[in-house]
Amino acid sequence: MIARQLSVFLENKPGVLAAVCKALGDHDINIRGVSVSDTVDHAVVRLIVSDPYKAVHVLGEHGALVVETDVLVVKLPDHPGALAQVAAKFARGKINIEYAYGSSDDTEATVFMRVSDTKRAAEILTPKKKPKK
């Protein structure tokens, strides 16, 4: 599945992420995935949310710079080697994994991936339908 990711550029200081999360919550926008990368003076917060269109407007109203990107959402069984199998399929298909983040609930893992060709990567992971006889 392909999802819309929001990369939000924020000042790197206490309380800023809390304010962003509160603003989204106040507008009934659920955060489904999050990654925070910091630098000296700012942070890049990558978000997968329930309503990306609405979230862009809410964040913009709060003065945040938001960049939208398509990412691949990969559901995997939570066992050793599952991600390696996906990465190997992408390697065979000449798809580069630029970055990824995710989590697991001990049964299933969800990984959000920025890849070099999102549509092609989704096709690679889609099971082939067998022709009817």
C-alpha positions in Angstrom: 0.0 0.0 0.0 1.2 3.5 -0.7 0.6 6.3 1.9 1.2 10.0 2.0 4.0 11.0 4.4 4.3 14.5 5.8 7.8 15.7 6.7 7.5 18.6 9.1 10.5 20.8 9.8 10.4 22.0 13.4 12.6 24.0 15.8 14.6 21.5 17.9 13.5 22.5 21.4 11.3 21.1 24.2 7.6 21.4 23.7 7.5 21.9 19.9 6.7 18.2 19.1 4.1 18.2 21.8 2.4 21.3 20.3 2.3 19.6 16.9 0.8 16.4 18.2 -1.8 18.4 20.2 -2.8 20.4 17.2 -3.3 17.2 15.2 -5.2 15.6 18.0 -7.4 18.7 18.5 -8.5 18.3 14.8 -9.2 14.5 15.2 -6.1 13.5 13.1 -4.6 10.3 14.2 -0.8 9.7 14.0 -0.2 6.2 12.6 3.5 6.4 12.2 6.2 8.8 13.3 10.0 9.3 13.0 12.0 12.1 14.4 15.5 13.0 13.1 17.4 15.9 14.8 20.1 18.3 13.7 21.7 21.1 15.6 18.9 23.7 15.1 15.9 21.8 13.7 14.2 18.4 13.6 12.5 16.6 10.7 9.4 14.8 11.9 8.0 12.3 9.5 4.3 11.5 10.0 1.8 9.1 8.6 -1.6 10.4 9.6 -5.2 9.5 9.2 -6.0 12.6 7.1 -2.9 14.0 5.4 -4.8 16.7 3.5 -6.3 18.1 6.7 -3.0 17.7 8.6 -1.1 19.8 6.0 -3.6 22.7 6.6 -3.5 22.4 10.4 0.3 22.3 10.4 0.5 25.2 7.9 -1.8 27.3 10.2 0.7 26.7 12.9 3.6 28.0 10.7 5.2 24.6 10.1 6.9 23.8 6.8 5.5 20.5 5.5 6.8 18.5 2.5 4.6 15.6 1.2 6.0 12.4 -0.1 4.6 9.0 -1.0 5.9 6.1 1.0 5.3 2.3 0.9 3.5 0.8 3.8 4.7 -2.8 4.3 3.0 -5.3 6.6 5.3 -8.2 7.6 5.0 -11.1 9.9 7.0 -10.4 13.1 9.8 -13.0 12.7 13.5 -12.9 12.0 14.3 -12.4 8.3 11.0 -11.0 7.2 12.5 -7.6 6.4 15.5 -9.2 4.7 13.1 -11.0 2.3 11.5 -7.7 1.3 14.9 -6.0 0.9 16.1 -8.8 -1.3 13.0 -8.6 -3.5 13.7 -4.8 -3.9 17.4 -5.5 -4.7 16.4 -7.9 -7.4 14.0 -5.3 -8.8 16.7 -2.5 -8.6 14.6 -0.6 -6.0 16.7 1.4 -3.5 15.4 1.8 0.1 16.2 5.4 1.0 15.0 5.2 4.6 12.5 3.2 6.7 10.9 3.3 10.1 8.3 1.1 11.8 7.3 -1.0 14.7 5.8 -4.3 15.7 3.1 -5.6 18.0 4.8 -9.1 18.4 2.5 -10.5 15.7 2.8 -8.1 12.7 5.3 -5.4 11.8 4.4 -2.2 9.9 7.3 -0.6 8.1 7.1 2.7 6.3 9.6 2.9 3.4 10.8 5.7 1.2 12.0 3.9 -1.9 13.4 4.9 -5.3 10.2 3.8 -7.2 7.2 3.5 -4.9 4.8 2.2 -7.5 7.2 -0.4 -8.8 8.0 -1.5 -5.2 4.3 -1.9 -4.5 4.0 -4.1 -7.6 6.9 -6.2 -6.5 5.2 -7.0 -3.2 1.8 -7.6 -4.7 1.1 -11.4 -5.0 0.6 -12.5 -8.6 -2.8 -13.8 -9.4 -2.9 -17.2 -10.9 -4.8 -17.5 -14.2 -8.2 -19.2 -14.0 -8.5 -22.6 -15.8 
